[in-house]
Amino acid sequence: MVDTEKFKGIMIALYAAYDDEGNVDPARVRKLARHYANKGVKGLYVGGSSGEGMLQTAAERKVVLEAVMEEVGGELTVIAHVGAASTRESVELAKHAEAAGADAISAVPAIYYRLSPASVERHWQEMIDSTSLPFIIYHIPQTTGFHLSADLLTRMAAQDKVIGVKISSESTYELQQFKAIGGPDFLVLNGPDEQYLAGRSIGADGGIGGTYGVMPELFLKLESCYREGRMEEAKAWQFKINEIIKNLLSFPSLYGACKAVLKLQGVECGEPRLPLLPVPQADLGRIALLQKQIHEYTGEALASAQV
Ligand SMILES: CC(=O)N[C@@H]([C@@H](O)[C@H](O)[C@H](O)CO)[C@@H](O)CC(=O)C(=O)O
């Protein structure tokens, strides 16, 4: 039986970190991972959507995971997203994740081809069978086009190694249904950061999110209010977070905006890889204003923690 406690809480979907020429930069990856370890988050989700795993070669993805493990392995929970277009590459990455010491692997159904449930099941099963690591399904139908059915989830969740699902679809009803299918010990991790509180309230055990990375203190605060039953306060923090997210989503790419904000926080991880667009020069003033707002809210969150 896998102890799932270490997967519950605030898990950052780690951004990709590149040098100024756009190459994966292990030193910047380590600095980014350390930045979050120092903030007190539960763990990192490496190589997912925010991590641009789908835009990197398998060799690059291995370098990223190794850098993360060297910096925070054993200190933070590390989930390696190993999903790739082919099952072969996903299995290669899964085996590498086990050798590197990751705590779990996770994968999207696959990309580009329209796949049948049988095909996705086989794809995931090959990864699951290739290691002794726990497996977390990554359900993100708006990007993969594959909708995880109750039937398939039921079959997957029946396996001991399949410990949970990260659900990035926007339906909290679906989240609640997934929890009901998996049962109380099956992890359900909230994907839409805008609905963290709604997801938690309806059964999520924690969350994995991309925007957590520019405001971890606010999500940690929201989580602690929720745990302590201070729902009105939790709601107020979720609303503040949503102001920031709405703003982040107004830039040409979310990840470009997040990285530009992070740079102002003193952590450089380059621009996103094309086709994800960086922030245009003309929009840098808006990024500065956004960072100012995050800074103010973070100050409030930290001050209220001391009361
Ligand atoms: C569709 C999507 O990218 N969803 C994000 C959210 O963090 C999302 O960026 C946020 O809710 C803003 O819309 C995460 O669920 C994805 C994620 O955790 C990842 O980067 O792997």
PDBQT file of the ligand as one rigid body, heavy atoms in Angstrom, charges set to zero:
ROOT
HETATM    1  C1  LIG A 401      -5.063  23.597 -18.610  1.00  0.00    +0.000 C 
HETATM    2  C2  LIG A 401      -3.905  23.910 -17.718  1.00  0.00    +0.000 C 
HETATM    3  O1  LIG A 401      -2.852  24.261 -18.184  1.00  0.00    +0.000 OA
HETATM    4  N1  LIG A 401      -4.120  23.770 -16.429  1.00  0.00    +0.000 N 
HETATM    5  C3  LIG A 401      -3.109  24.046 -15.443  1.00  0.00    +0.000 C 
HETATM    6  C4  LIG A 401      -3.565  25.091 -14.489  1.00  0.00    +0.000 C 
HETATM    7  O2  LIG A 401      -2.545  25.327 -13.557  1.00  0.00    +0.000 OA
HETATM    8  C5  LIG A 401      -3.878  26.374 -15.246  1.00  0.00    +0.000 C 
HETATM    9  O3  LIG A 401      -2.714  26.863 -15.831  1.00  0.00    +0.000 OA
HETATM   10  C6  LIG A 401      -4.461  27.423 -14.334  1.00  0.00    +0.000 C 
HETATM   11  O4  LIG A 401      -5.602  26.921 -13.723  1.00  0.00    +0.000 OA
HETATM   12  C7  LIG A 401      -4.771  28.715 -15.102  1.00  0.00    +0.000 C 
HETATM   13  O5  LIG A 401      -5.869  28.543 -15.960  1.00  0.00    +0.000 OA
HETATM   14  C8  LIG A 401      -2.747  22.809 -14.682  1.00  0.00    +0.000 C 
HETATM   15  O6  LIG A 401      -3.870  22.044 -14.405  1.00  0.00    +0.000 OA
HETATM   16  C9  LIG A 401      -1.754  22.056 -15.521  1.00  0.00    +0.000 C 
HETATM   17  C10 LIG A 401      -0.633  21.569 -14.735  1.00  0.00    +0.000 C 
HETATM   18  O7  LIG A 401      -0.711  21.427 -13.555  1.00  0.00    +0.000 OA
HETATM   19  C11 LIG A 401       0.607  21.296 -15.430  1.00  0.00    +0.000 C 
HETATM   20  O8  LIG A 401       1.287  22.244 -15.705  1.00  0.00    +0.000 OA
HETATM   21  O9  LIG A 401       0.888  20.144 -15.711  1.00  0.00    +0.000 OA
ENDROOT
TORSDOF 0
